[in-house]
Amino acid sequence: MQFVLASQSPARLALLRSAGLDPAVFVSGVDEDAVAASLPDPSPSELVAALAAAKAEAVIDQVAAVHPDAVVVACDSMLSIHGQMVGKPGSPDVARSRWAAMAGTSGELLTGHAVVRLDGGTRAKETAGWESTTVRFGTPSQHEIDAYVASGEPLNVAGGFTIDGLGGWFVEGLDGGHTSVIGISLPLTRRLLAEVGVSVVDLWRPPAS
């Protein structure tokens, strides 16, 4: 059975590879803003779960044509801070203003997960879940914020920060799952895979000879 990651996130792919998997990558191309706009006043968890489900749905037919026996995993992360849900900054100005607001505070990084199992090219089982982790931000100087924004790293990641890259210098601590903050919770994904009848250990790639 092929493990399929419905995401273009290099951090998610690197994490899964380091955890013993060899995912096939299918990029959904979902319009996240359109999905969010279609939801009537969603809670933070409902929002990330809906976005993850939309990403999985968008690639199912493509995956089935290439990998008829597969498990598709899609994720979406957003940061809830100061009562607002924020995604990827997208521009240096937005990233800089986000960090000015986040510095010295805490936020909740929510990650929604959607899992679909394909058997013989047919959707057999599916499940979903989400996880929330509290992120305690440090207080970088303006020079440090400018340098971080100039690196380009925070522009295209949820909340405008990472913990597994340059952003890790500016995160004081986490309360919850650190892999969820990277973009895909390994413990939650293991449980969701079990719900669709797949053991993660059966997906581990063989050790190199």
Disulfide bonds with the S-S distance in Angstrom:
none
